[in-house]
């Protein structure tokens, strides 16, 4: 059995359809119930739903052979896994955003509010900017409005939430999309199965 960790939510549902089209269907996953684990012995697959940020942990530690995680999660947590392919769905970008009137004063430390402390730290380190990271877990957009931070580093999909809070993108740091990842040991021992799945998914991204 190939164990596959899927992120709960809309992205996971889109991803499952890609697996299904690649020939790795599991009909029970579409039933309306609260189960988290589904398997199809004929297709040799077992799927389970997990919180998106937990997918790399399941894969890294071998509870899942493969999984699908956003590039943002991979950059933030840097799990020891193989990144096999870009599925080209769930597209968005990691950006620096701030009030429209904001102008950076390099003479003082920049206050950055974010859920993605490592990504923000690595970006500002790469441009030699001294920052104070304020790690938040939600509603990042209000931080500059209330004077808690100068800028935010966050995922931007449409930009609507930023506009509604009078913020704008100042810099795109990195594009984000869903990636197929594999456990390193599994990739040795289940290479044929994993490559069959990877090829089936890749064919859909090249259509």
N, C-alpha and C positions, 0 to 999 in steps of 0.2 A: 504493500500500500504506500502511495505517495501522500504524505501529510502536507496539507496546504493551508496556510493562515491567510484569511481574507480580512480586510478592514471592514468593520461594521459601517453601515450607512450607504449613501447613494453611490459613492465611489466603488465600494465593495460589490454592489449589485451590478454595476457596469462591468467590473472586472470579471465577475462570475460568468456573465454572458459571453465574454471573450473566451473563457475556458470551455464553455459549453460549445461554442462554435468551433473550437479547436478539437472537439471530439472527447472532451473529458466532462461529460454531463453528469449531474447528480440530481435527478428529479425531486427528491425529497426536500432539497434546499428551498424549493419554491412554495412548499406547503406553509400555510399560515399557522405557525406554532412558535414556541419560545425556545426550541432546541438550539444548541450552539454547535453541535457536531453532526455531520452528515456524511454518509459514505456510499459509494457505489463499487461493490466488489468487482463487477464485470469490467468497469473502466479502470479499476486499480487505484481509485482516489478517495481520500478522506479530507473533507473540507471542515474548517471551523472558523467561526466569526470571533474576532477579538478587537479590542479598542485599537484604532489605527496606530497610535504611538507605541503599542505593545508588539506589533507584528515583528519588528526586527529582533526583539528579545526572544520570542518563540523560535525564530529562525536561527539566531546566533547560538542558542543553547540546545538546539536539536529537537525540540518538541515539534517543530515543523521542518520539513525538508526544504520547502520553498514558501514564499509569501509575496505579498504586494504591499509596498510602502511608498509614501511620498518622498521625493528627494529631500524635502525640508527635514523630515524625521531622520533620514540617513546622515545628512550633514550635521544635524544637531547632536545626535547620539553616537555617531561614528561606530556602528556595530561592526564586528569582525565577520563579515559575510561577503559573498560574491554578489556583485551587481551584474545581472545577466543582460537586461535590456530595458529600454525606455518604452513603456506601453503607450505613450503619447496621449493619455487621457488624464483628466484631473489637472489640466494645465492652468497655471497661475504663476506668480512671481514673488520672490522675497524682495521687499522694497524698504527703503527709508522714506518715511512720510513725516510731514510737519505742517503747522499752520502756514497758510499762503504767505504771510508777512515774514516768516522766519528767514533770518540770514545768519549763517554760521560765523561766530566770532572765535577764531582759532587761538585767541589769547587765553581762553578759559576752557575748563573741562566741559565736554559735551555730555549732557544727561540723556541717556538712551533707555526708553522703556520697551521691554520686549518679553515674549515667551521664549524666544530663541537666543539665549545668552551666548552660546558658543558661536553661532553664525554671526551675530552682531560683533562679538569680540574679535573674531578672525577677520571680518571685513575691515573694521576700523584699524586693527593692527596692521593690515596690509597697506593702508594709506597713511600710517603713522599718526593717527589722530588719538589724542588722549581722551578717554571716555569714562563715565561712571554708569555702569549698567544697573538698571532698576528692573529686577525680574518680577513680572506680573503673570498671572494665569488667565486673565480674561479682561474684556473691555479695555484693551490697550489704547483705543482711540481717545479716551477721555483724559489720559495722562498729561498730554501737552495743554489741553484746555484748562485743566485745573492747576497747571504750573508745576506738576510733579516731574515732568521731563521736558526737554527741548524738542526731541524727535522721538519717533517710534520705529522699530524694525518689525515688520509683520508681513504676513501673506496677503497679497492683493489679487483678487480675481477680477471683479468688475470695476472696483473703485467707488462703488455707490456709497458704502459706509463711510469712506473717507470724506466724500463730498458732503454728505449729510452732517458731518462734524467739522466742516470747514477746514479740512486737511487736504493736502495734495502730495502726490509722489514726487520726491526730490531726486531719488536715485534708485534704479533697479540693480539689486545685488546679484541675483542669480535666478534663472528660470526654473520652475518647479513642475514636475509631472510624476505620475505613478511609475514605479520601477519594479521589475521582477527581481527578487533576490533569492539566494540559495545558501543553505548551510554548507560549510566547506567540506565536512566529512561526508555528508549526504551526496554532495556533488561527485565525490570519488566513487561511492558505492552504488549510487542510483543514477549514474551519468546518462544512461540510455533513456530512462523514463523522463528525467528532468529536461534533457535536450529535446525530447519529443514535444513536451509541453512548451518549452521556450520557442521552438520552431513554429508550432501552431499559433502561438500568440504573435510572434514576429511577422508572420505572413499577413496578419490583419492590420498591422501598423504600416505595412508597405502597400496596401491596396490603393 
